[in-house]
Structures are given as C-alpha cells and as structure tokens.
Amino acid sequence: MKIGIIGAGSWGTALAQLLGRQGHNVLIWARRPDVVSSINCDHVNPRYFSDIELSRNVVATVAYEDCLANASAVAVVTPSNLLRGTARALARCTPSDIPVVICSKGIEAKSGFLATQIFEQEMGDADRFAVLSGPNHAEEVISGEYSASVIASTSSEVASFLQEVFAAPHFRTYASTDVVGVEVCAAAKNVMAIAVGLSYGLGMGDNTAALLMTRGLAEMSRLTNALGGEAITCMGLAGMGDLVVTCTSQHSRNRRFGEMIARGGTLKEFQDETHMVVEGALAAQTILPLAERVGVELPIAQVVHDVIWEGADPQEAGEALASRPLNREFYGLE
C-alpha cells in the first residue's frame, strides 16, 4: 500500500522505516526542503537518526497533496500544539475515504480537545480516525527492537485495518475502541515521566519513582473514567506500558527534562539542546483545565505544572505533595 506520513521528526521517521521495511510505499511530509532532499538523495534524515539508512520504499515531499494522492491511509506525527493547523490543511486535500491515524500525544490548550476531537471538528466523520500509542521509543522501533502499540478507533473496521497495516514481526499491534482512554493515557504519561525525572534529579530513589508511577496511573484512570473512557485501558499498552517506558528509559526526553529542571535547567535550554518538543510540559498546561471541567483531582500533574510554569521550587512542591491528607488507594474509581 501507499501510506502517507505527516511529520519527519523522530517518531515519524521511525514509523516510515517500519512501514517501508514491510514493503509499503511510504511518502513522508517534511517541512524543511533540506530534509526532503537528504531523504530522497541519501536515504537519511539529517536531523533524526542520521546514522540509519532508510528503506528505499521511503521518499519525502514538502507537499501534503503528494502524501495523500492514492494513499490507503495517512499517519499524523506532528507536535500536539500543531494538530489543529495540520487538521485544517488536511481537510482541504484529503479524500473522505482515507483513514487517518494520529500518532501525536497531547491535549489542545484552549479547547481541552483530544486529538481525534480536533480532527473530527475540522474534517468530520469521527469513524475514519484512529490513534496509535504504546511503549514505543522511536530509537528502538527504528532499530527493529520488539515493541507493540494499541490502535484505537470508534470504528472497529478502521482499527482492524490499521492494525494490519502497522503490524510487523518486531512490532505487534492491538486493536481497541476506547479512543478516549488511549488518548488520555498518551498525554498524561508524559506529565508523570517529568515528575519521575524531578524526583531523580532531587536525589530520590526508586521507591519514590514507583510511588509516582502508580499514583500517576491512578490519576490517569480517574480522568479516563470521568471522560467516558474505560479505566482498564490504563492497565494496557497505552497506559501502564507507555508510562513505565517513559518514566524509566534513558531515551525518555520527558524524564530527562524533569531531571534537568530539578537541577536548575529550563524548558528553553532543554529544547534548544535536543531540538525536540517536550510534550509533557505542554500537557501539564492543558490537562488540568480538562480535569477541572469533569471534577477530577490530579495532584501530581498539578505539581509538575507549578514547577515548570509557575516557578515553584521542586523540593518544596514534592514535600507538599507528600503531606496531602491520607485517602483510599482507588478513590474516584470506587
């Protein structure tokens, strides 16, 4: 099949390589002409994984129309804060019968919309959209390490189709209809990874990290449940799976960012150094209004927000979190 990919960052490049190795013809959209030229002439993305030769089935373009022409599906892999503009651009040139799988993770700042809600508003027909999420560091997927993802859509037919498209010997795919649960987990786990990074940066140990991961999972479950998703989704690949890898891996930019700001660094310094968007920092801003709207308490997410965006002292914020009143373990879900 021909598969279009919108976004030539690390994850977009890894997915392009995954699909190209499976024999699909992949056309990846990149904003920068020099990236397009390098991929087409040298079979290398010069900004991400420049030491990996891409499949000859992967070519690049600066035109959305090229990506979409005769495509069987399109994957959107742009930063979450650019999703609205991407959806509007695609609405002008995407045939109505092409499934769109969103591989970006985040919540829109002003509206509180999840990614699929943004695309439905701009393009209509919710059943054509899906989300792909799981414990997938791009560095390991592009290298062919064993990995897995869940693909969720309100249409079981679309989910099953995309499950087959993305399946590979080293990349297992699982279908779901819980779009809300998968999207909430995808955004929230990045916030929790920053919290874990903060704890390590402050010199705390593995017990604290495990505490933050499990209580973070509880926050994800409460929010998913309140928004109409299935709490059990948080125990799966998009929830616990992605949470563990994002909180513990050396590849995790969110955890590394948390460690950096605990030691006095800034968001700008980190992004200038890595040339990557810290999705958890954005999600820490957007997830709290969404939680407030449905009456859900997210104390860990609140601390991460206050440290990044309000200049709160990480040590003092952590101590305040630890001194909260005692409660039942699964409050909000019973």
LINLINMO-V866133 format. One line per field, one symbol per residue. phi: phi as a letter, one per 20 degrees, with the letter a starting at -180 (. if undefined). A space follows every 10 residues. Layout:
phi=???
This chain:
phi=.ececdpdff fffffffgff fenfedddec fegffgffff edmbefeclf edfegfedcc bddggffefm feacddcdgf fdffffffff gebdgfeefc dedecrcfff emffgfffff fecmlgfedb cdbrfcfgge ffenffbbbd ddbfefffff ffgffefbgd beccebdefg ffffffefff fffffffgff fenedfgfff gfffffffff fffgffened gfgfeeffeg ffffffedff effffffgff ffdofcffff fffelcfeff ffffeeffff fffdmdecff fffggfffdd mffgffffff ffefgfbffd fnce
